[in-house]
Amino acid sequence: MPANHGLRTTGTHTGNFGKSKVKGKPGELDLTPEILNRSTLRIPSREEAFARLAEAYNTTTDPKLKADLWEMLRVRIATVTPRKEAPVRRQETFWDVVRRER
């Protein structure tokens, strides 16, 4: 068995440890100039985006997707919902106990 156990750990490190360099395929994405045009680009508001997430959560049947959507919605709900402050309980001191017993 070779000393490197099949991993390439010598030479120039490119970030692709243990496998050959991988090139992206630029023709795979459908990013035409019409799609990337600023005048036709519409980014939804935050409320609309989370409404779409909630709609996707309610309509999907994929359990993994549903779990991921719920995680995003849970964080959103936690940031929007005001926290209930716990009532401050005063720590009873020794002299409070003495005063109560007298």
OpenMM code with the backbone's topology and positions (N, CA, C; nanometers):
from openmm import Vec3, app, unit

residues = "MET PRO ALA ASN HIS GLY LEU ARG THR THR GLY THR HIS THR GLY ASN PHE GLY LYS SER LYS VAL LYS GLY LYS PRO GLY GLU LEU ASP LEU THR PRO GLU ILE LEU ASN ARG SER THR LEU ARG ILE PRO SER ARG GLU GLU ALA PHE ALA ARG LEU ALA GLU ALA TYR ASN THR THR THR ASP PRO LYS LEU LYS ALA ASP LEU TRP GLU MET LEU ARG VAL ARG ILE ALA THR VAL THR PRO ARG LYS GLU ALA PRO VAL ARG ARG GLN GLU THR PHE TRP ASP VAL VAL ARG ARG GLU ARG".split()
positions = [
    Vec3(0.0846, -0.1179, 0.0000),
    Vec3(0.0000, 0.0000, 0.0000),
    Vec3(0.0892, 0.1244, 0.0000),
    Vec3(0.0565, 0.2236, -0.0848),
    Vec3(0.1401, 0.3441, -0.0859),
    Vec3(0.1276, 0.4208, 0.0446),
    Vec3(0.2276, 0.5037, 0.0699),
    Vec3(0.2324, 0.5779, 0.1954),
    Vec3(0.1285, 0.6900, 0.2014),
    Vec3(0.0758, 0.7321, 0.0858),
    Vec3(-0.0181, 0.8444, 0.0893),
    Vec3(-0.1633, 0.7988, 0.0969),
    Vec3(-0.1903, 0.6701, 0.1021),
    Vec3(-0.3246, 0.6131, 0.1172),
    Vec3(-0.4218, 0.6599, 0.0093),
    Vec3(-0.3704, 0.6914, -0.1076),
    Vec3(-0.4577, 0.7290, -0.2178),
    Vec3(-0.4914, 0.8761, -0.2249),
    Vec3(-0.4497, 0.9542, -0.1249),
    Vec3(-0.4783, 1.0979, -0.1270),
    Vec3(-0.3555, 1.1741, -0.1746),
    Vec3(-0.3783, 1.2739, -0.2559),
    Vec3(-0.2679, 1.3567, -0.3010),
    Vec3(-0.2478, 1.4665, -0.1995),
    Vec3(-0.1442, 1.4555, -0.1179),
    Vec3(-0.1182, 1.5551, -0.0144),
    Vec3(0.0126, 1.6271, -0.0374),
    Vec3(0.0729, 1.6085, -0.1521),
    Vec3(0.1974, 1.6784, -0.1841),
    Vec3(0.1747, 1.7640, -0.3069),
    Vec3(0.2630, 1.8575, -0.3293),
    Vec3(0.2510, 1.9433, -0.4463),
    Vec3(0.1642, 2.0641, -0.4162),
    Vec3(0.1192, 2.1307, -0.5217),
    Vec3(0.0376, 2.2512, -0.5069),
    Vec3(-0.1026, 2.2140, -0.4616),
    Vec3(-0.1469, 2.2768, -0.3548),
    Vec3(-0.2801, 2.2483, -0.3026),
    Vec3(-0.3799, 2.3435, -0.3665),
    Vec3(-0.4791, 2.2894, -0.4303),
    Vec3(-0.5772, 2.3699, -0.5015),
    Vec3(-0.7106, 2.3740, -0.4294),
    Vec3(-0.7243, 2.3037, -0.3201),
    Vec3(-0.8524, 2.2983, -0.2514),
    Vec3(-0.9286, 2.1723, -0.2856),
    Vec3(-0.8892, 2.1046, -0.3918),
    Vec3(-0.9525, 1.9782, -0.4282),
    Vec3(-0.8643, 1.8649, -0.3768),
    Vec3(-0.8585, 1.8468, -0.2475),
    Vec3(-0.7721, 1.7455, -0.1898),
    Vec3(-0.8236, 1.6070, -0.2242),
    Vec3(-0.7371, 1.5249, -0.2720),
    Vec3(-0.7721, 1.3857, -0.2949),
    Vec3(-0.8458, 1.3582, -0.4235),
    Vec3(-0.8704, 1.4560, -0.5049),
    Vec3(-0.9338, 1.4291, -0.6324),
    Vec3(-0.8824, 1.5277, -0.7355),
    Vec3(-0.9018, 1.4941, -0.8594),
    Vec3(-0.8514, 1.5791, -0.9648),
    Vec3(-0.9283, 1.7103, -0.9688),
    Vec3(-0.8684, 1.8081, -1.0375),
    Vec3(-0.9333, 1.9387, -1.0463),
    Vec3(-1.0664, 1.9263, -1.1184),
    Vec3(-1.1659, 1.9973, -1.0694),
    Vec3(-1.2994, 1.9916, -1.1276),
    Vec3(-1.3297, 2.1270, -1.1885),
    Vec3(-1.3703, 2.1279, -1.3137),
    Vec3(-1.4056, 2.2524, -1.3803),
    Vec3(-1.5562, 2.2680, -1.3823),
    Vec3(-1.6009, 2.3898, -1.3671),
    Vec3(-1.7435, 2.4171, -1.3783),
    Vec3(-1.7856, 2.4152, -1.5242),
    Vec3(-1.9122, 2.3954, -1.5475),
    Vec3(-1.9641, 2.3924, -1.6834),
    Vec3(-2.0425, 2.5208, -1.7068),
    Vec3(-1.9822, 2.6182, -1.7770),
    Vec3(-2.0494, 2.7471, -1.7905),
    Vec3(-2.1777, 2.7417, -1.8724),
    Vec3(-2.1969, 2.6438, -1.9571),
    Vec3(-2.3173, 2.6360, -2.0379),
    Vec3(-2.4358, 2.5768, -1.9642),
    Vec3(-2.4174, 2.5310, -1.8403),
    Vec3(-2.5240, 2.4657, -1.7651),
    Vec3(-2.6304, 2.5641, -1.7152),
    Vec3(-2.5891, 2.6840, -1.6751),
    Vec3(-2.6827, 2.7814, -1.6202),
    Vec3(-2.7525, 2.8576, -1.7316),
    Vec3(-2.8769, 2.8901, -1.7092),
    Vec3(-2.9544, 2.9649, -1.8068),
    Vec3(-2.9632, 3.1104, -1.7605),
    Vec3(-2.8496, 3.1805, -1.7647),
    Vec3(-2.8448, 3.3200, -1.7225),
    Vec3(-2.8242, 3.4066, -1.8460),
    Vec3(-2.9314, 3.4359, -1.9127),
    Vec3(-2.9248, 3.5181, -2.0327),
    Vec3(-2.9278, 3.6649, -1.9934),
    Vec3(-2.8886, 3.7527, -2.0826),
    Vec3(-2.8949, 3.8967, -2.0508),
    Vec3(-3.0362, 3.9442, -2.0198),
    Vec3(-3.1376, 3.8798, -2.0760),
    Vec3(-3.2747, 3.9192, -2.0467),
    Vec3(-3.3113, 3.8875, -1.9022),
    Vec3(-3.2608, 3.7762, -1.8522),
    Vec3(-3.2894, 3.7374, -1.7138),
    Vec3(-3.2175, 3.8307, -1.6162),
    Vec3(-3.0952, 3.8674, -1.6504),
    Vec3(-3.0152, 3.9488, -1.5597),
    Vec3(-3.0355, 4.0985, -1.5797),
    Vec3(-3.1327, 4.1371, -1.6577),
    Vec3(-3.1597, 4.2777, -1.6829),
    Vec3(-3.2136, 4.3435, -1.5558),
    Vec3(-3.1575, 4.4572, -1.5209),
    Vec3(-3.1946, 4.5250, -1.3965),
    Vec3(-3.3404, 4.5716, -1.3971),
    Vec3(-3.3910, 4.6106, -1.5123),
    Vec3(-3.5270, 4.6629, -1.5167),
    Vec3(-3.6315, 4.5531, -1.4971),
    Vec3(-3.6000, 4.4291, -1.5349),
    Vec3(-3.6958, 4.3200, -1.5187),
    Vec3(-3.6708, 4.2383, -1.3930),
    Vec3(-3.5607, 4.2637, -1.3262),
    Vec3(-3.5283, 4.1899, -1.2037),
    Vec3(-3.6178, 4.2383, -1.0907),
    Vec3(-3.6855, 4.1459, -1.0234),
    Vec3(-3.7747, 4.1821, -0.9132),
    Vec3(-3.7404, 4.0985, -0.7912),
    Vec3(-3.6944, 4.1650, -0.6887),
    Vec3(-3.6612, 4.0975, -0.5629),
    Vec3(-3.7792, 4.1170, -0.4694),
    Vec3(-3.8370, 4.0084, -0.4176),
    Vec3(-3.9544, 4.0231, -0.3304),
    Vec3(-3.9161, 4.0855, -0.1971),
    Vec3(-4.0145, 4.1481, -0.1335),
    Vec3(-3.9909, 4.2051, -0.0011),
    Vec3(-3.9721, 4.0905, 0.0989),
    Vec3(-3.9251, 4.1263, 0.2153),
    Vec3(-3.8990, 4.0251, 0.3173),
    Vec3(-4.0265, 3.9510, 0.3563),
    Vec3(-4.1363, 4.0245, 0.3733),
    Vec3(-4.2628, 3.9618, 0.4118),
    Vec3(-4.3127, 3.8690, 0.3024),
    Vec3(-4.3009, 3.9134, 0.1763),
    Vec3(-4.3448, 3.8299, 0.0648),
    Vec3(-4.2587, 3.7044, 0.0527),
    Vec3(-4.1288, 3.7185, 0.0777),
    Vec3(-4.0395, 3.6029, 0.0689),
    Vec3(-4.0759, 3.4989, 0.1749),
    Vec3(-4.1045, 3.5448, 0.2964),
    Vec3(-4.1398, 3.4494, 0.4013),
    Vec3(-4.2805, 3.3932, 0.3817),
    Vec3(-4.3680, 3.4698, 0.3181),
    Vec3(-4.4997, 3.4160, 0.2832),
    Vec3(-4.4848, 3.3040, 0.1798),
    Vec3(-4.3927, 3.3230, 0.0873),
    Vec3(-4.3672, 3.2167, -0.0117),
    Vec3(-4.3070, 3.0934, 0.0548),
    Vec3(-4.2182, 3.1151, 0.1514),
    Vec3(-4.1616, 3.0012, 0.2249),
    Vec3(-4.2702, 2.9248, 0.2994),
    Vec3(-4.3621, 2.9969, 0.3619),
    Vec3(-4.4709, 2.9314, 0.4351),
    Vec3(-4.5610, 2.8547, 0.3391),
    Vec3(-4.5864, 2.9129, 0.2229),
    Vec3(-4.6689, 2.8435, 0.1229),
    Vec3(-4.5993, 2.7169, 0.0738),
    Vec3(-4.4682, 2.7259, 0.0513),
    Vec3(-4.3921, 2.6082, 0.0079),
    Vec3(-4.3912, 2.5017, 0.1164),
    Vec3(-4.3810, 2.5446, 0.2426),
    Vec3(-4.3820, 2.4490, 0.3539),
    Vec3(-4.5153, 2.3747, 0.3603),
    Vec3(-4.6245, 2.4467, 0.3381),
    Vec3(-4.7566, 2.3844, 0.3464),
    Vec3(-4.7876, 2.2944, 0.2281),
    Vec3(-4.7256, 2.3160, 0.1133),
    Vec3(-4.7594, 2.2376, -0.0060),
    Vec3(-4.6634, 2.1235, -0.0345),
    Vec3(-4.5434, 2.1261, 0.0209),
    Vec3(-4.4455, 2.0224, -0.0128),
    Vec3(-4.4756, 1.8910, 0.0589),
    Vec3(-4.4328, 1.7816, -0.0034),
    Vec3(-4.4459, 1.6497, 0.0582),
    Vec3(-4.3094, 1.5892, 0.0879),
    Vec3(-4.2028, 1.6530, 0.0440),
    Vec3(-4.0671, 1.6040, 0.0675),
    Vec3(-4.0275, 1.6328, 0.2125),
    Vec3(-3.9993, 1.5306, 0.2928),
    Vec3(-3.9706, 1.5550, 0.4353),
    Vec3(-3.8427, 1.6349, 0.4581),
    Vec3(-3.7403, 1.6136, 0.3758),
    Vec3(-3.6145, 1.6864, 0.3949),
    Vec3(-3.6341, 1.8351, 0.3630),
    Vec3(-3.7037, 1.8639, 0.2537),
    Vec3(-3.7324, 2.0025, 0.2181),
    Vec3(-3.8204, 2.0671, 0.3241),
    Vec3(-3.9167, 1.9930, 0.3742),
    Vec3(-4.0067, 2.0458, 0.4769),
    Vec3(-3.9287, 2.0801, 0.6044),
    Vec3(-3.8326, 1.9966, 0.6406),
    Vec3(-3.7512, 2.0235, 0.7594),
    Vec3(-3.6655, 2.1482, 0.7400),
    Vec3(-3.6074, 2.1648, 0.6217),
    Vec3(-3.5261, 2.2834, 0.5945),
    Vec3(-3.6114, 2.4101, 0.5935),
    Vec3(-3.7286, 2.4015, 0.5327),
    Vec3(-3.8176, 2.5175, 0.5307),
    Vec3(-3.8634, 2.5538, 0.6718),
    Vec3(-3.8914, 2.4523, 0.7529),
    Vec3(-3.9348, 2.4797, 0.8894),
    Vec3(-3.8234, 2.5478, 0.9688),
    Vec3(-3.6994, 2.5080, 0.9457),
    Vec3(-3.5875, 2.5708, 1.0158),
    Vec3(-3.5794, 2.7193, 0.9810),
    Vec3(-3.5959, 2.7532, 0.8532),
    Vec3(-3.5939, 2.8940, 0.8126),
    Vec3(-3.7116, 2.9704, 0.8718),
    Vec3(-3.8291, 2.9089, 0.8695),
    Vec3(-3.9473, 2.9748, 0.9244),
    Vec3(-3.9382, 2.9886, 1.0761),
    Vec3(-3.8802, 2.8900, 1.1429),
    Vec3(-3.8661, 2.8950, 1.2885),
    Vec3(-3.7776, 3.0120, 1.3304),
    Vec3(-3.6687, 3.0329, 1.2575),
    Vec3(-3.5800, 3.1452, 1.2886),
    Vec3(-3.6526, 3.2772, 1.2652),
    Vec3(-3.7298, 3.2841, 1.1566),
    Vec3(-3.8059, 3.4062, 1.1268),
    Vec3(-3.9096, 3.4339, 1.2355),
    Vec3(-3.9815, 3.3309, 1.2775),
    Vec3(-4.0832, 3.3480, 1.3816),
    Vec3(-4.0183, 3.3936, 1.5118),
    Vec3(-3.9008, 3.3384, 1.5418),
    Vec3(-3.8318, 3.3753, 1.6654),
    Vec3(-3.7857, 3.5205, 1.6625),
    Vec3(-3.7490, 3.5726, 1.5452),
    Vec3(-3.7030, 3.7111, 1.5388),
    Vec3(-3.8190, 3.8100, 1.5379),
    Vec3(-3.9350, 3.7695, 1.4871),
    Vec3(-4.0492, 3.8604, 1.4766),
    Vec3(-4.1295, 3.8642, 1.6062),
    Vec3(-4.1438, 3.7502, 1.6725),
    Vec3(-4.2250, 3.7413, 1.7935),
    Vec3(-4.1523, 3.8076, 1.9097),
    Vec3(-4.2187, 3.9006, 1.9794),
    Vec3(-4.1525, 3.9628, 2.0950),
    Vec3(-4.1380, 3.8615, 2.2084),
    Vec3(-4.0262, 3.8717, 2.2763),
    Vec3(-4.0006, 3.7804, 2.3871),
    Vec3(-4.0774, 3.8227, 2.5102),
    Vec3(-4.1223, 3.7244, 2.5841),
    Vec3(-4.1858, 3.7530, 2.7124),
    Vec3(-4.0755, 3.7563, 2.8173),
    Vec3(-4.0674, 3.8678, 2.8832),
    Vec3(-3.9665, 3.8819, 2.9872),
    Vec3(-4.0122, 3.8079, 3.1122),
    Vec3(-3.9257, 3.7285, 3.1657),
    Vec3(-3.9574, 3.6563, 3.2886),
    Vec3(-3.9598, 3.7547, 3.4045),
    Vec3(-4.0530, 3.7386, 3.4972),
    Vec3(-4.0557, 3.8303, 3.6115),
    Vec3(-3.9276, 3.8147, 3.6935),
    Vec3(-3.8762, 3.9268, 3.7351),
    Vec3(-3.7515, 3.9267, 3.8105),
    Vec3(-3.7816, 3.8851, 3.9535),
    Vec3(-3.7202, 3.7767, 3.9948),
    Vec3(-3.7393, 3.7302, 4.1323),
    Vec3(-3.6228, 3.7793, 4.2155),
    Vec3(-3.6560, 3.8441, 4.3220),
    Vec3(-3.5533, 3.8956, 4.4100),
    Vec3(-3.4992, 3.7817, 4.4948),
    Vec3(-3.3692, 3.7716, 4.5004),
    Vec3(-3.3062, 3.6679, 4.5809),
    Vec3(-3.3225, 3.7030, 4.7290),
    Vec3(-3.3721, 3.6088, 4.8039),
    Vec3(-3.3957, 3.6324, 4.9458),
    Vec3(-3.2636, 3.6218, 5.0210),
    Vec3(-3.2361, 3.7222, 5.1016),
    Vec3(-3.1113, 3.7229, 5.1783),
    Vec3(-3.1346, 3.6621, 5.3169),
    Vec3(-3.0283, 3.6458, 5.3879),
    Vec3(-3.0356, 3.5929, 5.5240),
    Vec3(-3.1198, 3.6830, 5.6132),
    Vec3(-3.1040, 3.8160, 5.5971),
    Vec3(-3.1760, 3.9089, 5.6837),
    Vec3(-3.3245, 3.9125, 5.6498),
    Vec3(-3.3614, 3.8807, 5.5264),
    Vec3(-3.5034, 3.8700, 5.4923),
    Vec3(-3.5667, 3.7516, 5.5661),
    Vec3(-3.4947, 3.6439, 5.5765),
    Vec3(-3.5449, 3.5269, 5.6493),
    Vec3(-3.5593, 3.5608, 5.7957),
    Vec3(-3.4593, 3.6293, 5.8533),
    Vec3(-3.4656, 3.6683, 5.9946),
    Vec3(-3.5852, 3.7607, 6.0194),
    Vec3(-3.6073, 3.8585, 5.9309),
    Vec3(-3.7157, 3.9532, 5.9453),
    Vec3(-3.8521, 3.8795, 5.9370),
    Vec3(-3.8607, 3.7820, 5.8495),
    Vec3(-3.9864, 3.7088, 5.8360),
    Vec3(-4.0142, 3.6216, 5.9580),
    Vec3(-3.9128, 3.5664, 6.0194),
    Vec3(-3.9299, 3.4771, 6.1338),
    Vec3(-3.9587, 3.5530, 6.2621),
    Vec3(-3.9215, 3.6782, 6.2744),
    Vec3(-3.9414, 3.7530, 6.3987),
    Vec3(-4.0811, 3.8002, 6.4144),
] * unit.nanometer
topology = app.Topology()
chain = topology.addChain("A")
for resn in residues:
    res = topology.addResidue(resn, chain)
    for name in ("N", "CA", "C"):
        topology.addAtom(name, app.Element.getBySymbol(name[0]), res)
